[in-house]
Amino acid sequence: MRRFTALRGATLTTLALSTALTAAPARAHTARPAGIDHCTATACHFDVPPGTYDVTVRLGAATASATRVTGETRRTLLPETAVPAGGHATRSFTVDVRTPEGEPTGPDGTPGLDLAFGGSAPALDAIRVTPALPHARLRSRGGTPVARRILLIGDSTVCDQPADPYSGWGQQLPQYLREGLSVANHADSGESTVTYLRDPRLWAAVRPLIRPGDLVLVQLAHNDKTTDEATYRANLETLVAGIRDRGGEPVLVTPVVRRWFNADGTLDNDTALLVNGLGVDHPAVIRSVAAAEDVPLIDLTAKTKALVESLGPEASKALYLYNEKRDNTHTSVHGATVFAGLVRDELLARHLVPEGRVRMGQVPGAPRPEPGRPGSPPRKEEPPP
């Protein structure tokens, strides 16, 4: 469960940008938004300090196009968007720029904001980058304050993985969010509740960043292989209390299952369901702490178990890196995208984020939900209200 080091796919793009861009660097809090003069045909670089930025892109060309936007450490910020010949589509999202730009214990990365435009036929017509209003709060239909930021605390199944073919679900979550909600992914490969609390680059550094109203999702279990139940429970309680002390709203997330099938086609075994060698049932402890502390729970163990079992031993390989690495724990980009969609649905179902700030539609590869359930009806993209 450690980091997989390699040159990230955007290296050549970054080098090209350093020599090809001649426009004056974009500066935060200037009157004129940064735009297309900071871009090549397939990438943009904006010389901005760490912070949260709203990005609006206009996609389309004389020929039919299909454009996907990624940024920073391989985060998917906008799913592939098809535009007919001669047409245009405007999409907006909010992105977190930080140092280090990926995992908290990883390299600093490239300063500023880097965006890449891929897909089967990418076509960027215009772009605007502006600082998001600090400490802004959105309100749901019921008038409840909603966080502008979603912070993530987790391990390698969540983090911004630096290299293909690996991807964490937190790396794919931004594509499901519209302008006004950003993801600040502070998950780190190889971490347990013990190491996340102990390493000064992790909890001690993340806790001061939490602002009142922020959602903070916590998924730590895969690496608590030798953590006893009392310690594991106490560590979760420490994280919950620390988040609340900063005015944040903690959300506990049970871990994604391992793809470890029984002969009967089920995942009903300790390896798949994250029961460690001491007999500690991590998902059960998380559920218990969530109930005792009155913390919202996303039962990703139950959701991923149902999905993986429904696909079966063969089709479920594509969610993980079985074909590439014989890896039944870490997810592919496809699998991370599917699992991030399950997280999106749970955030909506628990009214933790407003529907108007979330991109709807069927999660690719997931069972089709019942009509009226979160994620069921495809929705026309509209500017945020």
C-alpha positions in Angstrom: 0.0 0.0 0.0 2.9 2.3 -0.5 3.2 5.0 -3.2 4.1 3.9 -6.7 6.8 6.3 -8.0 7.2 7.1 -11.7 7.2 10.1 -13.9 3.6 11.3 -14.1 2.0 11.4 -17.5 1.9 15.2 -17.7 5.7 15.5 -17.6 6.1 16.2 -21.3 3.2 18.6 -21.3 4.7 20.5 -18.4 8.0 20.8 -20.1 6.3 22.1 -23.3 4.4 24.6 -21.3 7.5 26.0 -19.7 8.9 26.9 -23.1 5.7 27.6 -25.1 3.9 30.1 -22.9 4.8 33.6 -23.5 1.9 35.5 -21.9 2.4 37.3 -18.6 1.8 35.0 -15.6 -1.8 35.0 -14.2 -2.0 36.5 -10.7 -4.6 35.8 -8.1 -7.0 38.6 -7.1 -6.4 40.6 -10.3 -9.2 42.3 -12.1 -8.6 40.5 -15.4 -9.3 36.8 -15.3 -6.6 34.5 -16.6 -7.6 33.1 -20.0 -6.7 31.3 -23.3 -3.4 33.1 -23.7 -2.0 30.8 -21.0 -2.7 27.7 -23.1 -1.5 25.5 -25.9 -3.8 23.3 -27.9 -4.0 20.6 -25.2 -2.7 22.2 -21.9 -2.8 25.4 -19.8 -0.6 26.7 -17.1 -1.5 29.5 -14.7 1.1 31.0 -12.4 -1.1 31.2 -9.3 -0.4 30.7 -5.6 -1.9 27.8 -3.6 -5.7 28.4 -3.1 -9.1 27.5 -4.6 -9.9 28.6 -8.1 -13.0 28.6 -10.3 -12.4 27.5 -13.8 -14.9 28.0 -16.7 -14.1 26.3 -20.1 -15.8 26.8 -23.4 -15.5 23.6 -25.5 -16.2 23.0 -29.2 -14.9 23.5 -32.7 -15.9 23.4 -36.3 -15.8 19.6 -36.2 -17.3 17.3 -33.6 -15.3 17.2 -30.4 -15.1 15.3 -27.1 -13.0 16.8 -24.4 -11.9 15.6 -20.9 -10.2 17.9 -18.4 -7.6 16.7 -16.0 -5.4 18.8 -13.7 -2.5 18.8 -11.3 -1.6 15.3 -10.2 -3.9 13.4 -12.7 -7.1 14.6 -11.1 -10.2 14.3 -13.4 -11.9 17.6 -13.2 -14.4 17.2 -16.0 -15.6 14.0 -17.7 -15.4 13.6 -21.4 -17.9 16.1 -22.9 -19.2 15.6 -26.4 -20.0 18.7 -28.5 -21.4 18.5 -32.1 -19.7 20.1 -35.0 -20.0 23.9 -34.9 -21.4 23.9 -31.4 -20.1 25.0 -28.0 -20.6 23.9 -24.4 -19.6 25.8 -21.3 -18.7 23.9 -18.2 -17.4 25.2 -14.8 -15.6 23.5 -11.9 -13.6 24.5 -8.8 -10.1 23.2 -8.3 -7.8 23.1 -5.2 -4.2 24.2 -5.8 -1.8 23.2 -3.1 1.8 22.3 -2.3 2.5 19.4 -2.5 0.1 19.1 -5.3 -0.5 15.4 -4.9 0.1 13.2 -1.8 1.1 15.2 1.3 4.3 13.2 1.7 5.1 13.4 -2.0 7.1 15.9 -4.1 5.9 19.5 -4.3 5.1 19.2 -8.0 4.8 22.0 -10.5 3.9 25.4 -9.0 0.7 27.0 -10.1 -2.3 25.4 -11.8 -1.8 22.9 -14.6 -4.7 21.7 -16.8 -4.6 19.1 -19.6 -7.3 18.6 -22.3 -7.7 15.0 -23.5 -10.5 12.8 -24.7 -11.2 11.3 -28.1 -11.2 14.8 -29.9 -10.3 17.6 -27.5 -11.3 21.1 -28.4 -10.8 24.1 -26.0 -12.2 27.3 -27.4 -11.9 29.6 -24.3 -11.1 29.4 -20.6 -11.3 31.7 -17.6 -9.6 31.2 -14.2 -10.6 33.3 -11.2 -9.9 33.0 -7.4 -12.9 31.4 -5.6 -14.3 33.6 -2.9 -12.6 32.6 0.4 -14.8 31.1 3.1 -17.8 31.4 0.8 -20.7 29.2 1.8 -23.4 27.6 -0.4 -26.9 26.9 0.8 -29.0 23.9 0.1 -32.7 24.3 -0.8 -33.5 23.9 2.9 -31.2 26.8 3.8 -28.6 24.6 5.5 -25.0 25.9 5.1 -23.0 23.7 2.9 -19.2 23.5 2.7 -17.4 24.9 -0.3 -14.6 22.3 0.2 -14.5 18.6 0.7 -11.3 17.5 2.4 -10.2 13.9 2.2 -8.2 11.9 4.7 -7.3 8.4 3.6 -4.8 5.9 2.1 -3.7 4.8 -1.4 -7.3 3.8 -2.4 -8.3 7.4 -2.0 -5.2 9.5 -2.8 -4.1 11.4 -5.9 -1.9 8.6 -7.3 1.1 10.0 -9.2 1.4 7.4 -11.9 -0.6 5.2 -14.2 -2.3 2.8 -13.9 -3.1 3.6 -10.3 -5.9 5.9 -9.2 -7.7 6.7 -6.0 -11.4 7.4 -5.8 -10.6 10.9 -4.4 -8.6 11.6 -7.5 -11.8 11.0 -9.6 -14.3 12.6 -7.3 -13.8 16.2 -8.7 -15.4 15.3 -12.0 -18.7 14.8 -10.3 -18.7 18.3 -8.8 -19.6 21.6 -10.4 -18.3 25.1 -9.7 -18.6 25.9 -6.0 -17.4 22.6 -4.5 -13.8 21.6 -4.6 -11.9 18.5 -3.4 -8.7 18.9 -1.3 -7.3 15.4 -1.3 -4.9 14.9 1.6 -5.0 11.1 1.5 -1.6 9.5 1.4 -0.4 6.0 0.3 0.4 3.5 3.0 -1.2 5.3 5.9 -3.1 3.8 8.8 -4.9 5.7 11.5 -1.7 5.3 13.6 0.7 6.8 11.0 -1.7 9.5 9.8 -2.0 10.9 13.3 1.8 10.5 14.0 3.3 11.9 10.9 3.7 15.7 11.2 3.2 16.1 7.4 -0.3 14.6 7.7 -2.8 15.2 10.5 -0.8 18.0 12.2 -0.6 19.8 8.8 -4.1 19.1 7.6 -6.0 19.9 10.8 -5.2 23.7 10.7 -6.4 23.8 7.1 -10.0 22.8 8.1 -12.4 25.8 7.9 -15.8 26.0 9.5 -18.3 24.2 7.3 -15.8 22.1 5.5 -16.8 18.4 4.9 -13.9 16.1 5.9 -14.2 12.5 4.7 -12.1 9.9 6.5 -11.3 6.5 5.1 -8.5 4.7 6.9 -8.5 1.0 7.4 -6.5 -0.9 4.8 -3.1 -0.4 6.6 -4.3 -0.9 10.1 -3.3 -4.5 9.9 -1.8 -4.6 13.3 -3.9 -2.0 15.1 -6.0 -3.4 18.0 -9.6 -2.5 18.2 -9.3 -0.1 21.2 -6.5 1.9 19.5 -8.4 1.9 16.1 -11.5 3.2 17.8 -9.6 5.9 19.8 -7.8 7.1 16.6 -11.1 7.5 14.7 -12.5 9.4 17.7 -9.4 11.7 17.8 -9.9 12.5 14.1 -13.6 13.2 14.6 -13.0 15.5 17.6 -10.2 17.3 15.8 -12.3 18.0 12.8 -15.2 19.3 14.9 -12.9 21.5 17.0 -12.0 23.3 13.7 -15.6 23.7 12.8 -15.6 21.0 10.1 -18.1 18.3 9.6 -16.6 14.8 9.8 -17.9 12.0 7.6 -16.7 8.5 8.3 -16.2 6.2 5.2 -15.8 2.5 5.4 -13.1 1.1 3.1 -13.5 -0.2 -0.4 -13.4 -4.0 -0.5 -10.6 -6.1 -1.8 -11.5 -8.2 -4.8 -11.1 -11.5 -3.0 -13.8 -14.0 -4.0 -14.9 -17.1 -2.3 -15.7 -20.2 -4.3 -19.4 -19.3 -4.1 -18.9 -15.9 -5.8 -19.2 -13.8 -2.6 -16.8 -11.6 -0.8 -17.7 -12.9 2.7 -14.2 -13.3 4.0 -11.8 -11.4 6.2 -9.4 -10.4 3.4 -12.1 -8.8 1.2 -14.0 -7.2 4.1 -11.0 -5.7 5.9 -10.9 -7.7 9.1 -7.3 -7.6 10.3 -5.1 -10.4 11.7 -6.2 -9.4 15.3 -9.8 -10.0 14.3 -10.6 -6.3 14.2 -13.5 -5.7 11.8 -12.7 -2.3 10.6 -16.0 -1.5 8.8 -17.9 -2.6 11.9 -15.8 -0.3 14.2 -16.3 2.6 11.8 -20.0 2.1 11.8 -20.0 1.9 15.6 -18.0 5.1 16.0 -20.2 6.9 13.5 -23.3 5.9 15.5 -21.8 6.7 18.9 -20.5 10.1 17.7 -23.5 11.0 15.6 -21.3 11.3 12.5 -22.6 10.8 8.9 -21.5 7.5 7.5 -20.8 6.5 3.9 -20.7 2.7 4.0 -18.5 2.3 1.0 -17.6 -1.3 2.1 -21.3 -2.3 1.6 -21.6 -0.4 -1.6 -18.5 -1.7 -3.2 -19.2 -5.3 -2.0 -22.6 -5.3 -3.7 -21.1 -3.9 -6.9 -18.1 -6.2 -7.1 -20.3 -9.3 -6.3 -22.9 -8.2 -8.9 -20.1 -8.0 -11.6 -18.6 -11.3 -10.6 -15.0 -12.6 -10.6 -14.3 -11.8 -14.3 -16.0 -8.5 -15.0 -14.9 -7.0 -11.6 -11.2 -7.3 -12.7 -11.6 -4.0 -14.6 -12.3 -2.1 -11.4 -9.0 -3.1 -9.9 -5.5 -3.6 -11.3 -5.8 -7.3 -11.6 -5.1 -7.5 -15.3 -2.2 -5.0 -15.1 -0.6 -6.0 -11.7 -2.6 -8.9 -10.3 -3.6 -6.3 -7.7 -7.0 -6.9 -6.0 -6.7 -3.8 -3.7 -5.8 -0.8 -5.8 -8.2 0.6 -8.4 -7.8 1.4 -12.1 -8.9 4.9 -13.3 -12.2 3.2 -14.4 -12.6 1.6 -10.9 -11.8 4.7 -9.1 -14.3 6.6 -11.2 -17.0 4.1 -10.4 -16.2 4.2 -6.7 -16.1 8.0 -6.7 -19.6 7.9 -8.2 -20.8 5.8 -5.3 -19.4 8.4 -2.9 -21.1 11.2 -4.9 -24.5 9.3 -4.6 -24.0 8.9 -0.8 -23.2 12.6 -0.3 -26.4 13.4 -2.1 -28.5 10.8 -0.3 -27.4 12.2 3.1 -27.9 15.8 1.9 -24.2 16.6 2.6 -23.9 18.5 -0.7 -26.6 20.3 -2.7 -27.9 18.6 -5.8 -27.3 21.7 -7.9 -23.5 21.5 -7.3 -23.2 17.9 -8.5 -23.0 16.4 -11.9 -25.7 13.8 -12.2 -26.0 10.8 -14.6 -25.3 7.1 -14.5 -22.0 6.1 -12.9 -20.2 4.1 -15.6 -20.0 0.4 -14.8 -22.3 0.6 -11.8 -25.8 -1.0 -11.6 -28.5 1.3 -12.7 -30.3 2.9 -9.7 -34.0 2.9 -9.2 -35.8 5.9 -10.7 -35.8 8.9 -8.3 -32.7 7.7 -6.5 -29.6 9.8 -6.5 -27.6 9.3 -9.7 -30.6 8.0 -11.7 -31.8 10.6 -14.1 -29.4 12.1 -16.6 -29.3 15.8 -16.2 -28.6 18.6 -18.6 -25.6 20.6 -17.6 -26.5 24.1 -16.4 -24.5 26.9 -14.9 -24.7 26.8 -11.1 -27.5 29.0 -9.6 
